[in-house]
Amino acid sequence: RPQIFQQNLPPAEPLDAGGPLDEINVKTARVRTLLCDLEIAHAVRLTGSLAFEKDKRLRLTVSSRLGKELDIGSNDTHFWFWSRRMTPPVLHYARRENLGASRLKPILHPDWLTQPLGFRPVAGRLSEVGGNYAASEVVGNLTYVTLIDPSRRLVVGHYLYRDEVIASVEVKSFQVVAGQEIPKKMVVAWREEGVRAEVLLSNPQVNVAINRWDMPIATDAIEMR
């Protein structure tokens, strides 16, 4: 079960699982874009939308009964982040080539945000743990782990470690859209902030034209460095 990764990264033996891994990467290559609605069960009910286009384009917006709560996005040149809950609620942005040097928290990095969708190639050192396959990749002081169900050829979990797990996304169910299996229900946990939420993806469309990639125009904006 995915929960085996919720504490510390378990010991594992390397293995060669080219067959299932190759199949997963072939399937992910068929999806170019995703557009869907979001329902988020947290302390309060939230709704939103998610748009993604390979390789760099992302737009995630979340709203409550008070209005827009969150706007995260990236395009070919920039990444941005805005939250109503920040003090002050200003737009933070960075050029994509400067993201690695910025103080952006790893869980907010656009590559991490889109990885759980299962549309990016799975890479890294492959091991077998608890009947599943785990692909781990070390980037600086972080370890990214992708959990794979080898029988279903599906990605079922993503985990971010710095000594211990700091964030995770576990896929609880899938839906078939245009012949592609994509996540339907996910559980997102961000241990550093004490956040846990269930996210439901509804009304999904794949490989459709999307035009949501312009960074918002803001009077107050701070460049992340």
Beta strands, then each sheet from edge to edge (+ up, - down):
strand 1: 13-14
strand 2: 33-41
strand 3: 45-53
strand 4: 57-64
strand 5: 67-74
strand 6: 78-83
strand 7: 91-95
strand 8: 125-129
strand 9: 132-139
strand 10: 142-149
strand 11: 154-161
strand 12: 165-177
strand 13: 180-190
strand 14: 195-206
strand 15: 221-223
sheet 1: 1+ 8- 9+ 10- 11+ 12- 13+ 14- 2+ 3- 4+ 5- 6+ 7- 15-
end
